[in-house]
Amino acid sequence: MAVSKKTTTESINIPVLKQGLIKLRLIGQTPMYFNSMSSKAKRDLLVGAGRKTAAEKKEIKHNPEQEFVDSFHTQPKGKTLLCFPAAGVKGAMATAALETAGVNKTSVNRLIFLPQTNINIWGKPYLKIDVVRSADMNKTPDMRTRAYLPDWCAEIEIRFVTPTFSNASISALVANAGQLIGLGDFRQEKGRGSFGTFTIAGASAGGEFSMDEEHQESWDILMQEGREVQEAARDNPECADQETAELMQFLQEERLRRAA
């Protein structure tokens, strides 16, 4: 005689992951170079660069004023004209995890979220020309113009899965990213430059920001260099150093000579 078997279905309880939230204020410890790709470069990548005409080949190779503006990361509205992709901050945190005990890069990428597309950057940009090496086999030298911020600050909002991460662990990871990685061109991560490093000036977990007196003073000064100051610097750029000023003077003279 066959014995019937009863089948039982066990329910699976899946807990919903909980999120924490912290806002951090960052102050640059070293100057920042902006490194946005120019609109022309993006168009050339999209459809291919056309050959230069004979007239174009005779033109001066670089237009520092335009390259300066093209290096900006900008936003159409907000407290600041300048911004920086939030993905760059998360990337810095993920890379810093490689040098931070108790956390790994995969966890940072999966369990930490930056809801902003861009973060506001306060600080006045200056025009700076540097000698760089091209990516070709011979590492051909070239001149590159970028926006250079001697002093800068930013505010970021970070959401994270708890209890894997906490306010303290997120703050520590961001602090390590500021020390070891940095933001922008020629940053600490790359090894040769030490630009774009930052420190945490204040934190808020839903209430008022807690900042010490030293950082509060620096923050208040930089907060005055928002959209209005940055738009003025874009329209009438100032040279970052004496070498750049001398190169710009030579360029103006060469432009007049060729126009004659």
Secondary structure, 3 states (H helix, E strand, C coil): CCCCCCCCCCCCCCCCCEEEEEEEEEEECCCEECCCCCHHHHHHHHHCCCCCCHHHHHCCCCCHHHHHHHCCCECCCCCCCEEEEHHHHHHHHHHHHCCCCCCCHHHHHHHEECCCCEEEEECCCEEEEEEEECCCCCCCEEEEEEEEECCCEEEEEEEEEECCCCHHHHHHHHHHHHHHCCCCECEHHHCCCCECCEEEEEEECCCCCEECHHHHHHHHHHCCCCHHHHHHHHHCCCECCHHHHHHHHHHHHHHHHHHC
